Amino acid sequence: MRHLRVPSAETQHWLELCRTQNWLQKGAGVLSLEDGLKGIPLSETAPPESDKSWLGNTIILAAGITKGPEHWSEHLDQKLLQEIGEELPNSYEIQGDILIVKLEEQTREYGTAIAEAMLKQLPSIRLVCADNGVIGEFRVRDLEPLTSRNNDLSTITQIRENGVMISTDPAKVYFSARLSKEREDNLLVAQKLRKQLSRPLRICDPYAGVGPSLATLLREEGLVSECYAGDLNPDAFELLKGNIEHFISKSPTPPKQLKIKNIDARKWKDELDNEHKIDYLLVNLPHHSLEHLPKLLPLLSTDNSTVIRGWAIIDRDSLTLQEGNIASMIKLAGGNVESISCSEVKGFSSSKIFMRFESWQTFS
Ligand SMILES: C[S@@+](CC[C@H](N)C(=O)[O-])C[C@H]1O[C@@H](n2cnc3c(N)ncnc32)[C@H](O)[C@@H]1O
């Protein structure tokens, strides 16, 4: 590779000049030469040694130090990069082998070039999709496939979380990898309840999605005796069934009773013949959890302490009121609250937050 020999003190000047002229070889590093000189790696478009631009500095041939581009945008053509300017996407999300990126209106026309640059940089990615926002009753993302490594445009993918593979389809169902810490904590709380009850638990996850919470709970030896799970989104339900089968196949103690349904969460009460038998209930419909909660309370066991863990989007200012609010709902349903806590998990917007609530109670 050709290198321009320059005094060490002038390295920055020549790097800058070569970069602006598109004469710098991408992905190659500066060489340290004899006598304190440096070698600037030149691209094929850089002029020959006789060119006046070099001010008499010589060009040598030397094996280059090549390092791969550090950022996907380095695979974009300089001209394109300048046209995109400030609107270059600065973040993206990865689910399995799918990369999901939000593009500003002005950047959409460069979508395919951006996606191809991303594929070059990230070998584990198969498909790049533009995220055009949330749509429909089930708040799933409107994904537009931009480019694929092997012409496979399927949006079904596998995610590994806490050592378990979970199948999902980001174009049809909700899944948030960012909540995996919440799911780990679900397990800790379930273990505490099992210890207190001295027996495996009857659990219900009525807004299960593709089942990430169940992945953690069902794998734990002797934790779950009965499992009731569902989702109203038919696509989530289909994936949930397959995933639960897979989780159970890895469990040394599969639940004795298992029901998976494509129903509205508020119908579980009838589905379980009003038996009041659930020990551990997950309530994960953040935009409506608090509104649905009274309809779910009759699921809880009347024989022992029970636990609810739920997530809700609330007004930031109302956080301090939520413990009282949820406790009132439980009391109204005939419950006796043993402990309750509401805490912010993350911000949601300038005025709203994403809150977790956890309550322990008995019903008579
Ligand atoms: C926020 S997601 C949670 C999914 C899953 N628990 C997770 O952590 O990935 C809420 C789920 O509830 C489902 N859903 C929406 N309305 C529902 C309802 N009325 N009854 C049951 N499921 C519902 C949605 O399809 C979605 O999968």
The ligand as an SDF file (V2000), in Angstrom:
LIG
                    3D

 27 29  0  0  0  0  0  0  0  0999 V2000
  -45.9150   -5.2870   27.2040 C   0  0  0  0  0  0  0  0  0  0  0  0
  -46.2550   -6.7750   26.4080 S   0  0  0  0  0  0  0  0  0  0  0  0
  -45.5530   -7.8940   27.5400 C   0  0  0  0  0  0  0  0  0  0  0  0
  -45.1630   -9.1570   26.9060 C   0  0  0  0  0  0  0  0  0  0  0  0
  -44.2740  -10.0690   27.7550 C   0  0  0  0  0  0  0  0  0  0  0  0
  -44.8150  -10.2650   29.0670 N   0  0  0  0  0  0  0  0  0  0  0  0
  -42.8510   -9.5520   27.8000 C   0  0  0  0  0  0  0  0  0  0  0  0
  -42.3670   -9.2050   28.8860 O   0  0  0  0  0  0  0  0  0  0  0  0
  -42.1840   -9.4990   26.7540 O   0  0  0  0  0  0  0  0  0  0  0  0
  -47.9840   -6.9440   26.6290 C   0  0  0  0  0  0  0  0  0  0  0  0
  -48.5790   -8.1590   25.9380 C   0  0  0  0  0  0  0  0  0  0  0  0
  -49.9680   -8.2100   26.2410 O   0  0  0  0  0  0  0  0  0  0  0  0
  -50.6960   -8.6030   25.0980 C   0  0  0  0  0  0  0  0  0  0  0  0
  -52.0810   -8.0920   25.2670 N   0  0  0  0  0  0  0  0  0  0  0  0
  -52.6150   -6.8860   24.9440 C   0  0  0  0  0  0  0  0  0  0  0  0
  -53.8570   -6.7780   25.3860 N   0  0  0  0  0  0  0  0  0  0  0  0
  -54.1350   -7.9450   26.0100 C   0  0  0  0  0  0  0  0  0  0  0  0
  -55.2810   -8.4350   26.7030 C   0  0  0  0  0  0  0  0  0  0  0  0
  -56.3770   -7.6950   26.8410 N   0  0  0  0  0  0  0  0  0  0  0  0
  -55.2260   -9.6760   27.2200 N   0  0  0  0  0  0  0  0  0  0  0  0
  -54.1100  -10.4510   27.0870 C   0  0  0  0  0  0  0  0  0  0  0  0
  -53.0070  -10.0360   26.4380 N   0  0  0  0  0  0  0  0  0  0  0  0
  -53.0050   -8.7960   25.9300 C   0  0  0  0  0  0  0  0  0  0  0  0
  -49.9390   -8.0010   23.9330 C   0  0  0  0  0  0  0  0  0  0  0  0
  -50.1720   -8.7070   22.7620 O   0  0  0  0  0  0  0  0  0  0  0  0
  -48.4820   -8.1360   24.4280 C   0  0  0  0  0  0  0  0  0  0  0  0
  -47.8990   -9.3230   23.9850 O   0  0  0  0  0  0  0  0  0  0  0  0
  1  2  1  0
  2  3  1  0
  2 10  1  0
  3  4  1  0
  4  5  1  0
  5  6  1  0
  5  7  1  0
  7  8  2  0
  7  9  1  0
 10 11  1  0
 11 12  1  0
 11 26  1  0
 12 13  1  0
 13 14  1  0
 13 24  1  0
 14 15  1  0
 14 23  1  0
 15 16  2  0
 16 17  1  0
 17 18  1  0
 17 23  2  0
 18 19  1  0
 18 20  2  0
 20 21  1  0
 21 22  2  0
 22 23  1  0
 24 25  1  0
 24 26  1  0
 26 27  1  0
M  CHG  2   2   1   9  -1
M  END
$$$$
